[in-house]
C-alpha cells in the first residue's frame, strides 16, 4: 500500500522502479499498477508477477541473512541498502523478542516471502528518493478479531506488530481483521513519524492513495500519502528539530573488563540505541566502577532496558525522559570520499566520514579534510552566484 500510494503521488515512475529492481537479485519480477474501486473509493493497486524460472527457489521462507543478501548483491546506492537492511533488522528484532531467540537466528515466514521482500526493497527506494523529508501520521486503526499465521490463529495484531507499534497513537474505535501488516509496521517503525498534531503546515503538492489486496465490505482498504512543501521560508526554526528520547543510566563494579566490553558492544548495536558512553567513577565502598549512559528511542526503551539486565550484571537502572535537538544532515561523496553535510543555523558545513580517514596520520587527515572543505565551499560559492 505504501508503494502504491507513493506511485499515485508521483514519487517515481514504473521505469525508475524497474531499473532499481533489475539491479538486484529481484530482477525478473514484473509489476504493474492499476486503478481499482472498492466501497466507492478508487485507489492504485499493485499487481506483482514472479518469473518462476528466475525465482523457483525464492518462494520458501528466508533466514535473515538470506534476506539481507538481496541488498548486498545489488547495485543499489549505499543509502538504499542501509534503509533496506534497517527495516528488516527492525523486523528481525521484533520477531526475535516474540520467539525468545536472537535476531541472527530469525527465520522469516510471511515477511520472508518474495512479495514482502519486494515491498521493503521498493520502500527503501521510495524513502531514499524522498530524502530528508519529515514524516507525520494520523492515529492508527486498532484491530480486533483474529488473523491466520504460520503459527495458527492469533489475536490481531500479529505479535511482532504489537511490539513494532509501541509508542504510536491509535484512533478511537476498533476494526475487524488485520489493519496493519508486519511490513507496514516495520516501515512505520523505521520512519519514526511525528504525530500529525505537531505538523507546522505547508503547501500540498501531491496526493496518493494505495489499495491493499485484502477487500473489506465495511470500508476501503486504502493508505493515503500526502506530500507537502514547507514554504514558510526564512531561517529554519531549529526548535522543530527537538525530539523526545529516553536516557538509561547504571553502574557496574563486578564484571571483568572483557565481559563488560562485550556486553556494551552488543548494547551499542541494539535497535533503538542512539548512543552509548561509559566512563570510570568511584562507587560505593570506594570501589572503582563503570558508569554507563545510553540514549534510546522512546519506543524501544523497554526492550533496551531488558537487554541492559541481560548483558550486564546491573540489578537496577535509572530512566529519565530528555529532549534533544539534532541538525539536519545528509551523506554525500566528494572526490569519491564519503562526507557528511550538515545544515547549521549559520550555514552549511561539511566534514569527511571518520572511515575515510582510517590509516592516515594526524597531518594527512588534516590536509585531506581541508581539501574536501575547500572543494565543497568553492562549489557552494559558485551555486550562489
Secondary structure per residue as TSV (DSSP state, phi and psi in degrees):
chain	resnum	aa	ss	phi	psi
A	1	X	-	360.0	-39.1
A	2	X	H	-61.8	-43.8
A	3	X	H	-61.2	-46.8
A	4	X	H	-65.5	-41.3
A	5	X	H	-64.6	-38.8
A	6	X	H	-67.4	-39.4
A	7	X	H	-64.4	-42.8
A	8	X	H	-62.4	-31.8
A	9	X	T	-86.7	9.7
A	10	X	T	64.5	33.0
A	11	X	S	-70.7	-30.4
A	12	X	-	-153.2	168.8
A	13	X	-	-107.1	165.2
A	14	X	H	-59.9	-42.3
A	15	X	H	-62.7	-38.9
A	16	X	H	-66.7	-43.3
A	17	X	H	-69.1	-37.6
A	18	X	H	-62.4	-40.8
A	19	X	H	-62.4	-40.0
A	20	X	H	-63.8	-47.2
A	21	X	H	-64.2	-39.5
A	22	X	H	-72.6	-9.9
A	23	X	T	-95.0	23.6
A	24	X	S	-141.7	172.4
A	25	X	T	-62.8	-4.8
A	26	X	T	-82.2	0.5
A	27	X	T	-57.2	148.3
A	28	X	T	99.1	-14.8
A	29	X	-	-81.7	128.9
A	30	X	E	-110.5	151.5
A	31	X	E	-149.9	161.0
A	32	X	E	-152.3	158.7
A	33	X	E	-117.0	144.3
A	34	X	E	-147.3	160.9
A	35	X	E	-90.8	135.1
A	36	X	E	-134.4	143.8
A	37	X	E	-113.6	129.5
A	38	X	E	-143.0	137.8
A	39	X	T	50.8	36.4
A	40	X	T	80.7	4.3
A	41	X	E	-117.5	130.3
A	42	X	E	-98.4	137.1
A	43	X	E	-153.3	168.9
A	44	X	E	-85.0	134.7
A	45	X	E	-125.5	148.6
A	46	X	E	-98.0	138.2
A	47	X	E	-116.4	123.8
A	48	X	E	-114.3	129.1
A	49	X	E	-122.4	125.5
A	50	X	-	-103.5	129.2
A	51	X	-	-73.1	109.8
A	52	X	T	-60.1	-34.1
A	53	X	T	-68.6	-39.2
A	54	X	T	-77.1	-28.4
A	55	X	S	-129.7	35.5
A	56	X	T	-63.2	-25.9
A	57	X	T	-99.6	3.4
A	58	X	S	-100.1	5.6
A	59	X	S	-89.3	-11.7
A	60	X	S	-77.0	171.4
A	61	X	-	-70.3	155.6
A	62	X	E	-119.2	142.4
A	63	X	E	-74.6	152.5
A	64	X	H	-55.9	-39.1
A	65	X	H	-66.8	-34.8
A	66	X	H	-66.3	-39.6
A	67	X	H	-63.6	-44.0
A	68	X	H	-67.6	-23.1
A	69	X	H	-63.3	-27.0
A	70	X	H	-59.9	-35.3
A	71	X	H	-82.1	-41.7
A	72	X	H	-59.7	-36.3
A	73	X	T	-91.8	10.0
A	74	X	S	-97.6	173.0
A	75	X	-	-105.4	24.8
A	76	X	-	-68.3	163.1
A	77	X	-	-67.5	161.5
A	78	X	H	-62.3	-36.8
A	79	X	H	-66.0	-40.4
A	80	X	H	-63.1	-41.8
A	81	X	H	-62.8	-42.2
A	82	X	H	-64.5	-40.6
A	83	X	H	-64.6	-46.7
A	84	X	H	-57.3	-48.8
A	85	X	H	-64.5	-38.1
A	86	X	H	-65.9	-42.0
A	87	X	H	-64.9	-44.4
A	88	X	H	-69.4	-31.9
A	89	X	H	-67.1	-37.1
A	90	X	H	-61.6	-43.2
A	91	X	H	-63.5	-45.0
A	92	X	H	-62.5	-39.0
A	93	X	H	-63.9	-43.6
A	94	X	H	-65.4	-44.1
A	95	X	H	-64.0	-36.4
A	96	X	H	-64.4	-39.2
A	97	X	H	-67.6	-35.4
A	98	X	H	-65.2	-42.0
A	99	X	H	-96.2	-3.7
A	100	X	T	71.2	34.7
A	101	X	S	-131.2	179.2
A	102	X	-	-85.0	153.7
A	103	X	G	-56.9	-30.7
A	104	X	G	-65.4	-19.9
A	105	X	G	-96.1	-0.2
A	106	X	-	-67.0	135.1
A	107	X	E	-120.0	105.3
A	108	X	E	-68.2	143.2
A	109	X	S	-104.3	-94.5
A	110	X	G	-58.4	-45.9
A	111	X	G	-79.6	-0.7
A	112	X	G	-94.9	-0.5
A	113	X	S	-73.6	161.8
A	114	X	H	-64.9	-34.8
A	115	X	H	-68.2	-34.6
A	116	X	H	-70.1	-39.1
A	117	X	H	-61.8	-42.0
A	118	X	H	-61.3	-44.2
A	119	X	H	-59.5	-44.9
A	120	X	H	-74.1	-34.7
A	121	X	H	-61.0	-46.2
A	122	X	H	-64.2	-38.4
A	123	X	H	-62.5	-38.2
A	124	X	H	-63.0	-40.2
A	125	X	H	-62.3	-43.3
A	126	X	H	-68.9	-47.7
A	127	X	H	-62.1	-42.5
A	128	X	H	-62.5	-40.8
A	129	X	H	-65.2	-34.9
A	130	X	T	-81.7	-1.1
A	131	X	T	61.6	-138.5
A	132	X	T	-92.1	44.0
A	133	X	-	-65.2	152.4
A	134	X	-	-93.0	133.4
A	135	X	-	-109.5	139.4
A	136	X	E	-133.0	155.0
A	137	X	E	-139.8	150.2
A	138	X	-	-83.9	157.3
A	139	X	-	-50.7	139.8
A	140	X	B	-82.9	157.0
A	141	X	-	-79.1	138.4
A	142	X	-	-94.9	132.5
A	143	X	E	-95.8	146.7
A	144	X	E	-132.5	171.1
A	145	X	S	91.4	-156.2
A	146	X	E	-128.0	160.8
A	147	X	E	-129.5	154.0
A	148	X	E	-94.9	128.2
A	149	X	E	-130.2	176.4
A	150	X	T	-64.8	-20.4
A	151	X	T	-94.3	5.6
A	152	X	E	109.0	-164.6
A	153	X	E	-75.1	136.9
A	154	X	E	-143.2	143.0
A	155	X	E	-59.9	134.7
A	156	X	S	-69.8	138.3
A	157	X	S	-77.2	173.1
A	158	X	-	-63.6	151.5
A	159	X	H	-54.9	-44.3
A	160	X	H	-66.3	-34.6
A	161	X	H	-63.1	-40.0
A	162	X	H	-57.3	-42.3
A	163	X	H	-70.2	-41.0
A	164	X	H	-67.9	-24.6
A	165	X	T	-99.3	12.3
A	166	X	T	-59.6	132.3
A	167	X	T	95.1	-10.5
A	168	X	-	-89.3	148.0
A	169	X	-	-85.0	144.7
A	170	X	B	-119.3	145.9
A	171	X	-	-77.1	154.0
A	172	X	S	-61.9	154.3
A	173	X	S	92.5	165.8
A	174	X	-	-128.3	158.2
A	175	X	E	-133.9	133.0
A	176	X	E	-71.6	138.5
A	177	X	S	85.7	-174.5
A	178	X	-	-81.3	118.0
A	179	X	S	-98.8	-27.3
A	180	X	S	-133.5	123.3
A	181	X	-	-84.1	163.5
A	182	X	H	-57.0	-38.2
A	183	X	H	-62.4	-47.7
A	184	X	H	-62.7	-40.4
A	185	X	H	-65.5	-38.1
A	186	X	H	-67.2	-39.1
A	187	X	H	-63.6	-44.2
A	188	X	H	-60.0	-44.5
A	189	X	H	-62.8	-36.9
A	190	X	H	-69.2	-44.1
A	191	X	H	-69.1	-27.7
A	192	X	T	50.0	56.0
A	193	X	-	-68.0	150.6
A	194	X	E	-85.5	162.0
A	195	X	E	-68.2	142.7
A	196	X	G	-60.2	-26.1
A	197	X	G	-64.6	-21.8
A	198	X	G	-91.4	0.4
A	199	X	-	-72.1	137.6
A	200	X	-	-96.0	1.9
A	201	X	-	97.4	166.9
A	202	X	-	172.0	-174.4
A	203	X	E	-100.9	125.2
A	204	X	E	-72.1	122.0
A	205	X	E	-105.3	-43.9
A	206	X	E	-142.0	150.4
A	207	X	E	-132.3	142.2
A	208	X	E	-138.0	153.5
A	209	X	E	-136.9	129.2
A	210	X	E	-119.2	132.0
A	211	X	E	-103.0	136.5
A	212	X	-	-80.7	172.3
A	213	X	S	-81.1	-22.7
A	214	X	S	-80.4	124.4
A	215	X	-	-95.4	138.7
A	216	X	-	-120.1	148.3
A	217	X	S	-89.8	-22.6
A	218	X	S	-91.4	-21.7
A	219	X	S	-164.5	157.8
A	220	X	-	-72.6	142.9
A	221	X	-	-92.9	78.5
A	222	X	E	-131.1	140.7
A	223	X	E	-110.0	130.8
A	224	X	E	-105.0	137.2
A	225	X	E	-128.9	119.8
A	226	X	E	-113.7	133.5
A	227	X	E	-110.1	119.3
A	228	X	E	-113.0	153.3
A	229	X	E	-112.3	130.3
A	230	X	-	-76.6	109.6
A	231	X	-	-113.7	23.2
A	232	X	-	-73.9	-27.2
A	233	X	-	69.2	-178.5
A	234	X	S	74.7	-169.4
A	235	X	S	-67.0	131.7
A	236	X	-	-58.9	144.9
A	237	X	-	-85.9	101.5
A	238	X	G	-75.0	-7.5
A	239	X	G	-67.0	-24.4
A	240	X	G	-70.2	-16.3
A	241	X	G	-85.4	0.5
A	242	X	E	-71.3	141.8
A	243	X	E	-138.1	151.1
A	244	X	E	-95.5	124.0
A	245	X	E	-133.1	179.7
A	246	X	E	-119.1	145.9
A	247	X	E	-115.4	129.4
A	248	X	E	-112.6	127.8
A	249	X	E	-131.1	143.5
A	250	X	E	-164.6	165.9
A	251	X	E	-122.3	150.4
A	252	X	E	-133.0	129.9
A	253	X	-	-131.5	10.6
A	254	X	S	-133.7	29.5
A	255	X	S	-119.8	148.8
A	256	X	-	-69.7	156.3
A	257	X	H	-61.9	-35.3
A	258	X	H	-65.9	-46.8
A	259	X	H	-65.6	-41.4
A	260	X	H	-66.0	-40.2
A	261	X	H	-60.9	-42.3
A	262	X	H	-65.0	-42.6
A	263	X	H	-63.9	-43.8
A	264	X	H	-68.3	-34.3
A	265	X	H	-66.2	-38.6
A	266	X	H	-66.4	-39.4
A	267	X	H	-63.9	-40.3
A	268	X	H	-60.8	-33.7
A	269	X	H	-88.3	-5.5
A	270	X	S	-67.1	140.1
A	271	X	T	-56.4	134.3
A	272	X	T	96.4	-16.1
A	273	X	E	-82.3	118.4
A	274	X	E	-85.7	-41.5
A	275	X	E	-158.3	157.0
A	276	X	E	-144.1	131.0
A	277	X	E	-129.8	151.5
A	278	X	E	-142.1	148.6
A	279	X	E	-156.9	160.0
A	280	X	E	-80.7	139.8
A	281	X	E	-138.3	163.9
A	282	X	E	-97.3	111.0
A	283	X	-	-94.0	-160.6
A	284	X	G	-63.3	151.4
A	285	X	G	57.4	27.6
A	286	X	G	59.4	30.1
A	287	X	-	-92.3	141.3
A	288	X	E	-70.4	128.8
A	289	X	E	-131.9	166.2
A	290	X	E	-108.9	121.0
A	291	X	E	-92.2	132.6
A	292	X	E	-118.6	133.8
A	293	X	E	-131.9	124.5
A	294	X	E	-117.2	142.0
A	295	X	E	-108.0	125.7
A	296	X	E	-133.4	144.0
A	297	X	E	-61.7	138.7
A	298	X	G	-57.1	-38.8
A	299	X	G	-69.2	-18.6
A	300	X	G	-108.0	3.2
A	301	X	H	-62.9	-38.5
A	302	X	H	-61.5	-44.6
A	303	X	H	-65.2	-42.3
A	304	X	H	-67.1	-36.1
A	305	X	H	-59.7	-43.4
A	306	X	H	-61.1	-39.9
A	307	X	H	-64.5	-39.0
A	308	X	H	-59.0	-42.0
A	309	X	H	-70.4	-33.1
A	310	X	H	-80.5	-32.6
A	311	X	H	-98.6	-10.9
A	312	X	S	-131.0	174.4
A	313	X	-	-91.1	3.0
A	314	X	-	-62.2	147.0
A	315	X	S	-117.7	8.4
A	316	X	-	-159.8	139.2
A	317	X	-	-131.6	156.6
A	318	X	E	-109.2	138.0
A	319	X	E	-123.4	140.6
A	320	X	E	-154.4	143.8
A	321	X	E	-82.6	135.0
A	322	X	E	-134.3	158.3
A	323	X	E	-112.5	150.2
A	324	X	E	-140.3	157.5
A	325	X	E	-115.6	130.8
A	326	X	-	-125.0	127.0
A	327	X	-	-72.1	147.0
A	328	X	-	-68.7	136.5
A	329	X	E	-149.8	162.9
A	330	X	E	-146.7	156.9
A	331	X	E	-91.9	143.3
A	332	X	E	-151.6	-176.8
A	333	X	E	-129.1	140.7
A	334	X	E	-131.7	123.8
A	335	X	T	54.8	40.2
A	336	X	T	65.6	15.7
A	337	X	E	-110.6	137.6
A	338	X	E	-70.2	133.0
A	339	X	E	-133.1	160.0
A	340	X	E	-113.8	122.9
A	341	X	E	-104.2	125.9
A	342	X	E	-120.8	131.7
A	343	X	E	-92.0	104.8
A	344	X	E	-100.4	161.0
A	345	X	T	-55.3	-33.6
A	346	X	T	-89.7	-5.7
A	347	X	E	144.1	179.4
A	348	X	E	-88.1	137.4
A	349	X	E	-124.0	164.6
A	350	X	E	-140.8	148.3
A	351	X	E	-153.3	148.5
A	352	X	E	-71.3	147.8
A	353	X	-	-64.1	145.1
A	354	X	G	-59.1	-32.6
A	355	X	G	-63.2	-26.1
A	356	X	G	-72.8	-14.3
A	357	X	G	-102.9	1.9
A	358	X	T	-63.3	132.7
A	359	X	T	92.5	-7.4
A	360	X	-	-97.2	145.9
A	361	X	-	-80.5	179.6
A	362	X	H	-61.2	-46.4
A	363	X	H	-64.5	-42.7
A	364	X	H	-62.6	-40.7
A	365	X	H	-67.9	-36.1
A	366	X	H	-66.7	-41.1
A	367	X	H	-64.2	-45.5
A	368	X	H	-64.1	-43.1
A	369	X	H	-60.8	-42.0
A	370	X	H	-63.6	-41.4
A	371	X	H	-64.5	-42.9
A	372	X	H	-62.5	-43.1
A	373	X	H	-64.2	-40.7
A	374	X	H	-62.5	-44.8
A	375	X	H	-62.4	-40.6
A	376	X	H	-68.3	-47.6
A	377	X	H	-70.9	-31.5
A	378	X	H	-61.4	-42.2
A	379	X	H	-66.8	-40.9
A	380	X	H	-60.8	-41.7
A	381	X	H	-65.6	-38.5
A	382	X	H	-66.2	-37.4
A	383	X	H	-68.6	-26.3
A	384	X	H	-79.6	-17.7
A	385	X	-	-74.7	360.0
